[in-house]
Amino acid sequence: MLDLSVVRTQKEQIIAALEKRGIDASTLIDNALSADEKRRGLQSTLDQKLALANSLAKEIGELYKSGKPQQANNKKEESVALKAETKALQTQLAETETTLHELLYAIPNIPNPLVPDGQSEEDNEEVFRAGEVPTLNEKALPHWELAAKYDLINFELGNKITGAGFPVYTGKGAKLQRALISFFLDQNTAAGYEEVQVPHLVNEQSGFGTGQLPDKEGQMYHVGADNLYLIPTAEVPITNLFRDEIVNVNDLPITRTGYTPCFRREAGSYGSHVRGLNRLHQFDKVEIVRLEHPDKAYEALDLMVEHVKGILEQLELPYRILRLCGGDLGFTSALTYDFEIYSTAQERWLEVSSVSNFESYQSTRLKLRFKDNDGNRKWVHTLNGSALALPRIIAGLLENHQSENGIRIPEALVSYTGFDMIR
């Protein structure tokens, strides 16, 4: 959520900046400012009425003490009428504050100046590429066929138990999955991220805190009886660990990593491009989260990008990095880099990580601030990244490392899997 004081003072600049996303936010922002003006007017009137009520209460007490019960009773009638007015004002104020927050929640984050112009993924800017795409033999298979051939993943069994998009990993497929989770966590903790285990369901307030609600409400699984949501990413519970907190500037940066399953409805996703592990309703991911001083947030973003690059290089996978354009930028992000690995068998790029700086957009919703050395309270900047999402990593490992003799395990993973080949 944008800071309301910034919206008031920089209205035209915000409207112009949001044009990079391909939206005209002028009406939305005008409505938000109108609601804010109404809210401030109601608050001012309410404060005056409350002050008058306090004054009347003191006056009534003094009249009783002075032996003037009739005058005191007359004043009590004024007080009753004033309380009714106050209650009505409080109701109006609460309704106006709700409207204001709904309007502010609907305004996306302001893109960083580095965000390229463009309206779709075709306009994303490639900023880095590494690794050689292997040449496969004519009998090379896509990962879903390799998974069946070597008994690694059973999609049909998952469909039987739950439905499409919920695979069952078996044998060496299950071991590879577990090995990758441990490998990613070890890489992250070695880089200074503290490991945490967090709940896999969150309440509504947590969803609003990181921006999944209301923007992605239809993509989240909702447990209606308890009004809880299955997490779409560990970013949500990890970042919410610090909701309603004021941290000391000397404690920054705060870095966390965690493994969780992730749940996404992925409504409307159909076609050959979502076959196998390419698009799932449940998948595993290891996340990194940072809370940063605003002056150091973009330096931290670059460090996160380098960290993910290092992991992919150890997995010996060809990859590229894209800077997302305005039209493809996530609702809450100010700047995002997507990592994609090349799937040789499918002849296409597969996204495996997004690394983003949200600046103060999430922290404003979370009421997450830091106290600087002068005692001033400022918004923390939040960042997060996948390090890494497993399904497409496994797809890339199976497809790119296959040969007539089996599937080679990268050297960095062998101590985790306990085997160097899948045959």
Buried (B, 14 or more C-beta within 10 A) or exposed (E): BBBBEBBEEBBEEBBEBBBBBBBEBBEBBEBBBEBBEBBEEBBEBBEEBBEBBEEBBEBBEEBBEEEBEEBBEEBBEBBEEBEEBBEEBBEBBEEBBEBBBEBBBBBBBBBBEEBBEBEEEEBBBEEEEEBEEBEBEEEBBBBBBBBBBBEBBBBEEBBEEEEEBBBBBBEBBEBBBBBBBBBBBBBBEEBEBEEBEBEBBBBBEBBBBBBBBBBBEEBBBBEEEEEBBBBBBBBBBBBBBBBEBEBEBEEBBBBBBBBBEBBBBBEEBEEEEBBBBBBBBBBBBBBBBBBBBBEBBBEBBEBBBEBBBEBBBBBBBBBBBBBBBBBBBBBBBBBBBBBBBBBBBBEEBBBBBBBBBBBBBBBBBBEBBBBBEEEEEBBBBBBBBBBBBBBBBBBBBBBBBBEEEBBBBBEBBBEBBEEEBBE
